């Protein structure tokens, strides 16, 4: 996870990563890498426009890897509350890790 906490993009946002030609759609947040157990990525995503073709082929990436936003996902009051809660939980995790 990086320090771009306030920049969590909403579900459904379509992005292009640096050094990539294939767009991704954000499908989730704060995803643990199954191989590197201590690595948490800001986002999970699927290929756009294909969607989730295989659940074992999800993209994991950080906000800092995004080079372009093509479409911003739906935002409303519920999404804003979720984002605020997500940021608070991430900050709690970071604080616990720093106090170890």
MOPAC internal coordinates of N, CA, C and O (Angstrom, degrees):
PM7 1SCF
backbone

  N    0.0000 0     0.00 0     0.00 0    0    0    0
  C    1.4482 1     0.00 0     0.00 0    1    0    0
  C    1.5254 1   109.07 1     0.00 0    2    1    0
  O    1.2310 1   121.19 1   -35.22 1    3    2    1
  N    1.2780 1   115.33 1   144.78 1    3    2    1
  C    1.4581 1   118.33 1  -178.80 1    5    3    2
  C    1.5191 1   110.91 1  -108.54 1    6    5    3
  O    1.2310 1   120.93 1     7.96 1    7    6    5
  N    1.3066 1   115.82 1  -172.04 1    7    6    5
  C    1.4637 1   120.22 1  -175.99 1    9    7    6
  C    1.5261 1   113.35 1   -94.96 1   10    9    7
  O    1.2310 1   119.40 1  -161.98 1   11   10    9
  N    1.3134 1   118.74 1    18.02 1   11   10    9
  C    1.4598 1   122.64 1   178.52 1   13   11   10
  C    1.5188 1   110.82 1   -92.21 1   14   13   11
  O    1.2310 1   119.92 1  -135.76 1   15   14   13
  N    1.3154 1   117.76 1    44.24 1   15   14   13
  C    1.4615 1   121.70 1  -172.22 1   17   15   14
  C    1.5198 1   113.40 1   -56.74 1   18   17   15
  O    1.2310 1   120.02 1   139.66 1   19   18   17
  N    1.3170 1   117.58 1   -40.34 1   19   18   17
  C    1.4513 1   119.93 1  -178.10 1   21   19   18
  C    1.5187 1   113.38 1   -73.16 1   22   21   19
  O    1.2310 1   120.65 1   172.82 1   23   22   21
  N    1.3112 1   116.37 1    -7.18 1   23   22   21
  C    1.4537 1   120.16 1  -174.66 1   25   23   22
  C    1.5259 1   113.12 1  -102.56 1   26   25   23
  O    1.2310 1   119.08 1  -164.29 1   27   26   25
  N    1.3318 1   119.35 1    15.71 1   27   26   25
  C    1.4629 1   119.71 1   177.30 1   29   27   26
  C    1.5212 1   108.61 1   -57.14 1   30   29   27
  O    1.2310 1   120.66 1   -57.51 1   31   30   29
  N    1.3132 1   116.35 1   122.49 1   31   30   29
  C    1.4573 1   122.05 1   179.69 1   33   31   30
  C    1.5275 1   109.82 1   -85.96 1   34   33   31
  O    1.2310 1   119.75 1   -29.02 1   35   34   33
  N    1.3281 1   118.08 1   150.98 1   35   34   33
  C    1.4647 1   119.56 1  -177.35 1   37   35   34
  C    1.5355 1   113.16 1   -72.17 1   38   37   35
  O    1.2310 1   121.61 1   -22.99 1   39   38   37
  N    1.3325 1   114.52 1   157.01 1   39   38   37
  C    1.4601 1   121.65 1   173.38 1   41   39   38
  C    1.5293 1   108.28 1   -53.55 1   42   41   39
  O    1.2310 1   120.70 1   -38.65 1   43   42   41
  N    1.3269 1   116.26 1   141.35 1   43   42   41
  C    1.4518 1   120.73 1   179.42 1   45   43   42
  C    1.5131 1   114.25 1    92.74 1   46   45   43
  O    1.2310 1   120.43 1   171.52 1   47   46   45
  N    1.3376 1   116.78 1    -8.48 1   47   46   45
  C    1.4606 1   120.03 1   178.14 1   49   47   46
  C    1.5268 1   109.19 1   -67.77 1   50   49   47
  O    1.2310 1   120.73 1   -43.80 1   51   50   49
  N    1.3269 1   116.21 1   136.20 1   51   50   49
  C    1.4666 1   121.96 1   179.91 1   53   51   50
  C    1.5229 1   108.11 1  -105.19 1   54   53   51
  O    1.2310 1   121.10 1   -55.22 1   55   54   53
  N    1.3348 1   115.50 1   124.78 1   55   54   53
  C    1.4684 1   121.55 1  -175.00 1   57   55   54
  C    1.5239 1   111.11 1  -130.98 1   58   57   55
  O    1.2310 1   121.79 1   -15.63 1   59   58   57
  N    1.3185 1   114.18 1   164.37 1   59   58   57
  C    1.4538 1   122.23 1   170.87 1   61   59   58
  C    1.5227 1   106.68 1  -120.81 1   62   61   59
  O    1.2310 1   120.35 1   -47.70 1   63   62   61
  N    1.3177 1   116.93 1   132.30 1   63   62   61
  C    1.4606 1   121.14 1   178.39 1   65   63   62
  C    1.5211 1   110.33 1   -87.64 1   66   65   63
  O    1.2310 1   120.79 1   -24.66 1   67   66   65
  N    1.3112 1   116.10 1   155.34 1   67   66   65
  C    1.4625 1   121.51 1   176.04 1   69   67   66
  C    1.5273 1   108.86 1   -56.68 1   70   69   67
  O    1.2310 1   120.53 1   -37.19 1   71   70   69
  N    1.3252 1   116.59 1   142.81 1   71   70   69
  C    1.4639 1   123.61 1   178.96 1   73   71   70
  C    1.5272 1   112.75 1    57.99 1   74   73   71
  O    1.2310 1   120.09 1  -146.87 1   75   74   73
  N    1.3136 1   117.43 1    33.13 1   75   74   73
  C    1.4604 1   121.94 1   179.71 1   77   75   74
  C    1.5226 1   109.43 1  -132.63 1   78   77   75
  O    1.2310 1   121.05 1   -24.02 1   79   78   77
  N    1.3144 1   115.60 1   155.98 1   79   78   77
  C    1.4592 1   121.06 1   176.38 1   81   79   78
  C    1.5218 1   111.78 1  -115.50 1   82   81   79
  O    1.2310 1   120.00 1   169.97 1   83   82   81
  N    1.3210 1   117.60 1   -10.03 1   83   82   81
  C    1.4684 1   122.92 1  -176.09 1   85   83   82
  C    1.5165 1   109.86 1  -103.61 1   86   85   83
  O    1.2310 1   120.61 1   -52.62 1   87   86   85
  N    1.3249 1   116.45 1   127.38 1   87   86   85
  C    1.4619 1   120.48 1   178.80 1   89   87   86
  C    1.5253 1   110.27 1   -77.75 1   90   89   87
  O    1.2310 1   121.42 1   -27.62 1   91   90   89
  N    1.3357 1   114.89 1   152.38 1   91   90   89
  C    1.4604 1   122.88 1   178.09 1   93   91   90
  C    1.5193 1   109.51 1  -124.49 1   94   93   91
  O    1.2310 1   120.89 1   -29.63 1   95   94   93
  N    1.3344 1   115.91 1   150.37 1   95   94   93
  C    1.4594 1   121.26 1   173.38 1   97   95   94
  C    1.5245 1   107.83 1  -110.93 1   98   97   95
  O    1.2310 1   120.42 1   -51.20 1   99   98   97
  N    1.3226 1   116.81 1   128.80 1   99   98   97
  C    1.4641 1   121.72 1  -179.21 1  101   99   98
  C    1.5268 1   109.39 1   -67.64 1  102  101   99
  O    1.2310 1   121.34 1   -50.70 1  103  102  101
  N    1.3432 1   115.05 1   129.30 1  103  102  101
  C    1.4693 1   121.41 1  -179.10 1  105  103  102
  C    1.5201 1   113.18 1  -121.92 1  106  105  103
  O    1.2310 1   119.78 1   169.21 1  107  106  105
  N    1.3305 1   118.03 1   -10.79 1  107  106  105
  C    1.4628 1   119.62 1  -178.56 1  109  107  106
  C    1.5126 1   112.19 1  -168.73 1  110  109  107
  O    1.2310 1   121.82 1    -5.61 1  111  110  109
  N    1.3283 1   114.11 1   174.39 1  111  110  109
  C    1.4713 1   121.82 1  -175.63 1  113  111  110
  C    1.5263 1   111.30 1  -129.41 1  114  113  111
  O    1.2310 1   121.01 1   -26.05 1  115  114  113
  N    1.3253 1   115.68 1   153.95 1  115  114  113
  C    1.4727 1   124.05 1   171.06 1  117  115  114
  C    1.5272 1   111.56 1    48.05 1  118  117  115
  O    1.2310 1   121.32 1  -114.28 1  119  118  117
  N    1.3093 1   115.08 1    65.72 1  119  118  117
  C    1.4588 1   121.87 1  -175.07 1  121  119  118
  C    1.5245 1   109.61 1  -102.79 1  122  121  119
  O    1.2310 1   121.29 1   -50.37 1  123  122  121
  N    1.3509 1   115.14 1   129.63 1  123  122  121
  C    1.4653 1   120.72 1   176.57 1  125  123  122
  C    1.5137 1   109.94 1   -77.35 1  126  125  123
  O    1.2310 1   120.78 1   -39.83 1  127  126  125
  N    1.3196 1   116.11 1   140.17 1  127  126  125
  C    1.4512 1   122.36 1   174.25 1  129  127  126
  C    1.5230 1   107.39 1   -78.14 1  130  129  127
  O    1.2310 1   119.96 1   -53.74 1  131  130  129
  N    1.3213 1   117.68 1   126.26 1  131  130  129
  C    1.4662 1   121.56 1  -177.97 1  133  131  130
  C    1.5358 1   112.14 1   -68.34 1  134  133  131
  O    1.2310 1   119.96 1   156.96 1  135  134  133
  N    1.3243 1   117.67 1   -23.04 1  135  134  133
  C    1.4644 1   120.98 1   179.81 1  137  135  134
  C    1.5197 1   110.35 1   -90.32 1  138  137  135
  O    1.2310 1   120.51 1   129.45 1  139  138  137
  N    1.3188 1   116.62 1   -50.55 1  139  138  137
  C    1.4644 1   121.90 1   177.50 1  141  139  138
  C    1.5215 1   107.12 1   -96.60 1  142  141  139
  O    1.2310 1   120.15 1   -90.53 1  143  142  141
  N    1.2902 1   117.31 1    89.47 1  143  142  141
  C    1.4731 1   122.44 1  -171.08 1  145  143  142
  C    1.5309 1   113.59 1   -58.12 1  146  145  143
  O    1.2310 1   119.74 1   155.13 1  147  146  145
  N    1.3238 1   118.11 1   -24.87 1  147  146  145
  C    1.4566 1   119.80 1  -177.51 1  149  147  146
  C    1.5376 1   112.71 1   -93.06 1  150  149  147
  O    1.2310 1   119.96 1   179.44 1  151  150  149
  N    1.3257 1   117.68 1    -0.56 1  151  150  149
  C    1.4685 1   121.53 1  -179.26 1  153  151  150
  C    1.5274 1   109.97 1   -95.04 1  154  153  151
  O    1.2310 1   121.01 1   -53.44 1  155  154  153
  N    1.3311 1   115.67 1   126.56 1  155  154  153
  C    1.4598 1   122.20 1   176.54 1  157  155  154
  C    1.5196 1   107.27 1  -119.40 1  158  157  155
  O    1.2310 1   120.75 1   -55.13 1  159  158  157
  N    1.3189 1   116.17 1   124.87 1  159  158  157
  C    1.4558 1   121.52 1   178.84 1  161  159  158
  C    1.5148 1   110.22 1   -94.62 1  162  161  159
  O    1.2310 1   120.38 1   -28.93 1  163  162  161
  N    1.3231 1   116.88 1   151.07 1  163  162  161
  C    1.4535 1   121.72 1   178.86 1  165  163  162
  C    1.5269 1   111.65 1   -63.57 1  166  165  163
  O    1.2310 1   120.56 1   141.08 1  167  166  165
  N    1.3290 1   116.54 1   -38.92 1  167  166  165
  C    1.4598 1   120.96 1  -172.65 1  169  167  166
  C    1.5234 1   112.86 1  -136.15 1  170  169  167
  O    1.2310 1   121.72 1   -23.69 1  171  170  169
  N    1.3309 1   114.31 1   156.31 1  171  170  169
  C    1.4568 1   121.62 1   162.02 1  173  171  170
  C    1.5177 1   105.31 1  -117.63 1  174  173  171
  O    1.2310 1   120.94 1   -25.50 1  175  174  173
  N    1.3205 1   115.82 1   154.50 1  175  174  173
  C    1.4542 1   118.75 1  -179.14 1  177  175  174
  C    1.5034 1   111.79 1  -156.06 1  178  177  175
  O    1.2310 1   121.39 1   -11.25 1  179  178  177
  N    1.3125 1   114.95 1   168.75 1  179  178  177
  C    1.4596 1   121.94 1   177.94 1  181  179  178
  C    1.5284 1   108.22 1  -127.13 1  182  181  179
  O    1.2310 1   121.21 1   -16.76 1  183  182  181
  N    1.3262 1   115.28 1   163.24 1  183  182  181
  C    1.4556 1   120.96 1   179.07 1  185  183  182
  C    1.5227 1   109.65 1   -62.64 1  186  185  183
  O    1.2310 1   121.04 1   -37.95 1  187  186  185
  N    1.3253 1   115.62 1   142.05 1  187  186  185
  C    1.4600 1   121.19 1   176.76 1  189  187  186
  C    1.5183 1   107.74 1  -116.07 1  190  189  187
  O    1.2310 1   118.85 1   -50.50 1  191  190  189
  N    1.3010 1   119.80 1   129.50 1  191  190  189
  C    1.4589 1   129.97 1    13.61 1  193  191  190
  C    1.5205 1   114.56 1   -97.61 1  194  193  191
  O    1.2310 1   119.80 1  -174.45 1  195  194  193
  N    1.3249 1   117.99 1     5.55 1  195  194  193
  C    1.4641 1   121.50 1  -173.52 1  197  195  194
  C    1.5233 1   113.86 1   -64.78 1  198  197  195
  O    1.2310 1   120.16 1   143.76 1  199  198  197
  N    1.3293 1   117.29 1   -36.24 1  199  198  197
  C    1.4582 1   121.01 1  -176.39 1  201  199  198
  C    1.5223 1   111.39 1    84.06 1  202  201  199
  O    1.2310 1   120.90 1    15.51 1  203  202  201
  N    1.3272 1   115.89 1  -164.49 1  203  202  201
  C    1.4663 1   121.17 1  -178.80 1  205  203  202
  C    1.5200 1   108.64 1   -78.34 1  206  205  203
  O    1.2310 1   120.97 1   -71.68 1  207  206  205
  N    1.3184 1   115.74 1   108.32 1  207  206  205
  C    1.4607 1   122.07 1   179.63 1  209  207  206
  C    1.5272 1   109.74 1   -95.72 1  210  209  207
  O    1.2310 1   121.07 1   146.23 1  211  210  209
  N    1.3325 1   115.55 1   -33.77 1  211  210  209
  C    1.4554 1   121.77 1  -178.56 1  213  211  210
  C    1.5294 1   106.85 1  -146.37 1  214  213  211
  O    1.2310 1   120.16 1   -58.87 1  215  214  213
  N    1.3262 1   117.30 1   121.13 1  215  214  213
  C    1.4710 1   120.27 1  -176.01 1  217  215  214
  C    1.5226 1   113.02 1   -63.99 1  218  217  215
  O    1.2310 1   120.05 1   163.67 1  219  218  217
  N    1.3152 1   117.52 1   -16.33 1  219  218  217
  C    1.4650 1   120.67 1   178.48 1  221  219  218
  C    1.5250 1   111.98 1   -88.42 1  222  221  219
  O    1.2310 1   120.40 1  -179.80 1  223  222  221
  N    1.3175 1   116.84 1     0.20 1  223  222  221
  C    1.4622 1   120.71 1  -178.47 1  225  223  222
  C    1.5188 1   111.59 1  -119.51 1  226  225  223
  O    1.2310 1   120.77 1  -132.91 1  227  226  225
  N    1.3144 1   116.13 1    47.09 1  227  226  225
  C    1.4578 1   121.41 1   175.68 1  229  227  226
  C    1.5325 1   108.43 1   -84.70 1  230  229  227
  O    1.2310 1   120.81 1   -35.57 1  231  230  229
  N    1.3153 1   116.05 1   144.43 1  231  230  229
  C    1.4602 1   121.13 1   175.81 1  233  231  230
  C    1.5249 1   108.34 1   -87.53 1  234  233  231
  O    1.2310 1   120.72 1   -41.86 1  235  234  233
  N    1.3194 1   116.24 1   138.14 1  235  234  233
  C    1.4676 1   122.55 1   174.99 1  237  235  234
  C    1.5195 1   106.75 1  -117.36 1  238  237  235
  O    1.2310 1   120.66 1   -49.76 1  239  238  237
  N    1.3385 1   116.34 1   130.24 1  239  238  237
  C    1.4568 1   118.23 1  -176.98 1  241  239  238
  C    1.5246 1   110.59 1  -156.24 1  242  241  239
  O    1.2310 1   121.53 1   -18.48 1  243  242  241
  N    1.3253 1   114.68 1   161.52 1  243  242  241
  C    1.4579 1   122.67 1   178.66 1  245  243  242
  C    1.5241 1   110.00 1  -103.38 1  246  245  243
  O    1.2310 1   121.19 1   -20.86 1  247  246  245
  N    1.3212 1   115.32 1   159.14 1  247  246  245
  C    1.4616 1   121.80 1  -179.64 1  249  247  246
  C    1.5300 1   110.76 1   -56.51 1  250  249  247
  O    1.2310 1   120.36 1   142.39 1  251  250  249
  N    1.3179 1   116.91 1   -37.61 1  251  250  249
  C    1.4657 1   120.90 1  -177.29 1  253  251  250
  C    1.5266 1   112.86 1   -65.54 1  254  253  251
  O    1.2310 1   119.55 1   164.04 1  255  254  253
  N    1.3231 1   118.47 1   -15.96 1  255  254  253
  C    1.4619 1   121.98 1   179.80 1  257  255  254
  C    1.5322 1   112.59 1   -85.45 1  258  257  255
  O    1.2310 1   119.96 1   169.62 1  259  258  257
  N    1.3164 1   117.68 1   -10.38 1  259  258  257
  C    1.4618 1   121.24 1  -177.33 1  261  259  258
  C    1.5219 1   110.04 1   -77.93 1  262  261  259
  O    1.2310 1   121.14 1   -52.77 1  263  262  261
  N    1.3318 1   115.43 1   127.23 1  263  262  261
  C    1.4696 1   119.16 1   178.10 1  265  263  262
  C    1.5250 1   111.75 1  -101.74 1  266  265  263
  O    1.2310 1   119.94 1   153.16 1  267  266  265
  N    1.3379 1   117.72 1   -26.84 1  267  266  265
  C    1.4633 1   119.40 1  -177.78 1  269  267  266
  C    1.5280 1   109.73 1  -153.04 1  270  269  267
  O    1.2310 1   120.94 1   -39.44 1  271  270  269
  N    1.3299 1   115.82 1   140.56 1  271  270  269
  C    1.4650 1   122.29 1   174.04 1  273  271  270
  C    1.5257 1   106.65 1  -105.22 1  274  273  271
  O    1.2310 1   120.90 1   -60.82 1  275  274  273
  N    1.3484 1   115.88 1   119.18 1  275  274  273
  C    1.4652 1   121.15 1   179.85 1  277  275  274
  C    1.5230 1   111.99 1   -89.21 1  278  277  275
  O    1.2310 1   120.63 1   145.13 1  279  278  277
  N    1.3204 1   116.41 1   -34.87 1  279  278  277
  C    1.4610 1   121.30 1  -177.16 1  281  279  278
  C    1.5119 1   108.35 1  -150.02 1  282  281  279
  O    1.2310 1   120.18 1   -48.47 1  283  282  281
  N    1.3110 1   117.26 1   131.53 1  283  282  281
  C    1.4606 1   122.23 1   178.31 1  285  283  282
  C    1.5250 1   108.54 1   -93.58 1  286  285  283
  O    1.2310 1   120.90 1   -54.75 1  287  286  285
  N    1.3313 1   115.88 1   125.25 1  287  286  285
  C    1.4601 1   121.48 1  -178.53 1  289  287  286
  C    1.5248 1   112.73 1   -62.25 1  290  289  287
  O    1.2310 1   121.47 1   -10.92 1  291  290  289
  N    1.3187 1   114.80 1   169.08 1  291  290  289
  C    1.4662 1   122.70 1  -176.27 1  293  291  290
  C    1.5271 1   111.13 1   -61.50 1  294  293  291
  O    1.2310 1   121.30 1   -44.64 1  295  294  293
  N    1.3295 1   115.11 1   135.36 1  295  294  293
  C    1.4548 1   121.57 1   178.62 1  297  295  294
  C    1.5239 1   109.08 1  -129.78 1  298  297  295
  O    1.2310 1   121.16 1   -46.66 1  299  298  297
  N    1.3134 1   115.39 1   133.34 1  299  298  297
  C    1.4620 1   121.77 1   173.96 1  301  299  298
  C    1.5147 1   107.54 1  -148.04 1  302  301  299
  O    1.2310 1   120.34 1     8.99 1  303  302  301
  N    1.3107 1   116.96 1  -171.01 1  303  302  301
  C    1.4674 1   120.62 1  -177.74 1  305  303  302
  C    1.5273 1   111.56 1   -62.27 1  306  305  303
  O    1.2310 1   120.26 1   139.24 1  307  306  305
  N    1.3333 1   117.11 1   -40.76 1  307  306  305
  C    1.4647 1   120.26 1   179.39 1  309  307  306
  C    1.5293 1   111.17 1   -61.98 1  310  309  307
  O    1.2310 1   120.64 1   138.77 1  311  310  309
  N    1.3232 1   116.37 1   -41.23 1  311  310  309
  C    1.4621 1   120.80 1   178.94 1  313  311  310
  C    1.5172 1   110.53 1   -66.55 1  314  313  311
  O    1.2310 1   119.40 1   141.24 1  315  314  313
  N    1.3202 1   118.76 1   -38.76 1  315  314  313
  C    1.4572 1   122.38 1   179.15 1  317  315  314
  C    1.5331 1   111.18 1   -65.29 1  318  317  315
  O    1.2310 1   120.41 1   140.07 1  319  318  317
  N    1.3305 1   116.82 1   -39.93 1  319  318  317
  C    1.4751 1   121.10 1   176.61 1  321  319  318
  C    1.5320 1   109.76 1   -65.37 1  322  321  319
  O    1.2310 1   120.75 1   136.83 1  323  322  321
  N    1.3435 1   116.17 1   -43.17 1  323  322  321
  C    1.4648 1   120.06 1   177.67 1  325  323  322
  C    1.5211 1   110.76 1   -59.32 1  326  325  323
  O    1.2310 1   120.29 1   134.53 1  327  326  325
  N    1.3363 1   117.06 1   -45.47 1  327  326  325
  C    1.4625 1   121.43 1  -179.48 1  329  327  326
  C    1.5301 1   110.79 1   -60.58 1  330  329  327
  O    1.2310 1   120.38 1   136.99 1  331  330  329
  N    1.3256 1   116.89 1   -43.01 1  331  330  329
  C    1.4639 1   120.73 1   179.00 1  333  331  330
  C    1.5289 1   110.52 1   -62.18 1  334  333  331
  O    1.2310 1   120.22 1   135.21 1  335  334  333
  N    1.3401 1   117.18 1   -44.79 1  335  334  333
  C    1.4656 1   121.41 1   178.34 1  337  335  334
  C    1.5225 1   111.60 1   -64.67 1  338  337  335
  O    1.2310 1   120.52 1   140.73 1  339  338  337
  N    1.3320 1   116.62 1   -39.27 1  339  338  337
  C    1.4602 1   121.30 1   178.11 1  341  339  338
  C    1.5233 1   110.67 1   -61.50 1  342  341  339
  O    1.2310 1   120.47 1   134.05 1  343  342  341
  N    1.3165 1   116.70 1   -45.95 1  343  342  341
  C    1.4660 1   120.77 1   179.25 1  345  343  342
  C    1.5220 1   110.39 1   -61.62 1  346  345  343
  O    1.2310 1   119.69 1   137.11 1  347  346  345
  N    1.3208 1   118.20 1   -42.89 1  347  346  345
  C    1.4705 1   121.45 1   178.78 1  349  347  346
  C    1.5261 1   111.55 1   -62.25 1  350  349  347
  O    1.2310 1   120.12 1   137.70 1  351  350  349
  N    1.3265 1   117.37 1   -42.30 1  351  350  349
  C    1.4720 1   120.35 1   179.08 1  353  351  350
  C    1.5226 1   111.27 1   -65.34 1  354  353  351
  O    1.2310 1   120.64 1   138.25 1  355  354  353
  N    1.3257 1   116.38 1   -41.75 1  355  354  353
  C    1.4685 1   120.21 1   178.91 1  357  355  354
  C    1.5248 1   109.99 1   -63.83 1  358  357  355
  O    1.2310 1   120.07 1   137.26 1  359  358  357
  N    1.3258 1   117.47 1   -42.74 1  359  358  357
  C    1.4699 1   120.27 1   177.74 1  361  359  358
  C    1.5249 1   111.56 1   -61.55 1  362  361  359
  O    1.2310 1   119.93 1   140.80 1  363  362  361
  N    1.3360 1   117.75 1   -39.20 1  363  362  361
  C    1.4707 1   121.33 1   176.59 1  365  363  362
  C    1.5202 1   111.10 1   -62.48 1  366  365  363
  O    1.2310 1   120.04 1   138.19 1  367  366  365
  N    1.3192 1   117.53 1   -41.81 1  367  366  365
  C    1.4643 1   121.35 1   179.02 1  369  367  366
  C    1.5173 1   109.93 1   -64.06 1  370  369  367
  O    1.2310 1   120.35 1   135.05 1  371  370  369
  N    1.3311 1   116.94 1   -44.95 1  371  370  369
  C    1.4599 1   120.96 1   179.69 1  373  371  370
  C    1.5158 1   110.70 1   -61.48 1  374  373  371
  O    1.2310 1   120.06 1   135.99 1  375  374  373
  N    1.3320 1   117.49 1   -44.01 1  375  374  373
  C    1.4773 1   121.60 1   179.20 1  377  375  374
  C    1.5143 1   111.37 1   -62.13 1  378  377  375
  O    1.2310 1   119.87 1   138.92 1  379  378  377
  N    1.3280 1   117.85 1   -41.08 1  379  378  377
  C    1.4834 1   121.37 1   179.30 1  381  379  378
  C    1.5271 1   109.73 1   -64.85 1  382  381  379
  O    1.2310 1   120.33 1   139.15 1  383  382  381
  N    1.3498 1   116.98 1   -40.85 1  383  382  381
  C    1.4519 1   119.87 1   179.93 1  385  383  382
  C    1.5230 1   111.39 1   -66.21 1  386  385  383
  O    1.2310 1   120.27 1   142.97 1  387  386  385
  N    1.3156 1   117.10 1   -37.03 1  387  386  385
  C    1.4609 1   120.81 1  -178.81 1  389  387  386
  C    1.5257 1   112.19 1   -73.27 1  390  389  387
  O    1.2310 1   120.29 1   155.55 1  391  390  389
  N    1.3176 1   117.05 1   -24.45 1  391  390  389
  C    1.4764 1   121.30 1  -178.87 1  393  391  390
  C    1.5167 1   113.02 1   -90.15 1  394  393  391
  O    1.2310 1   119.65 1  -177.08 1  395  394  393
  N    1.3186 1   118.27 1     2.92 1  395  394  393
  C    1.4718 1   120.52 1   179.10 1  397  395  394
  C    1.4891 1   111.70 1   -76.96 1  398  397  395
  O    1.2310 1   120.10 1   180.00 1  399  398  397

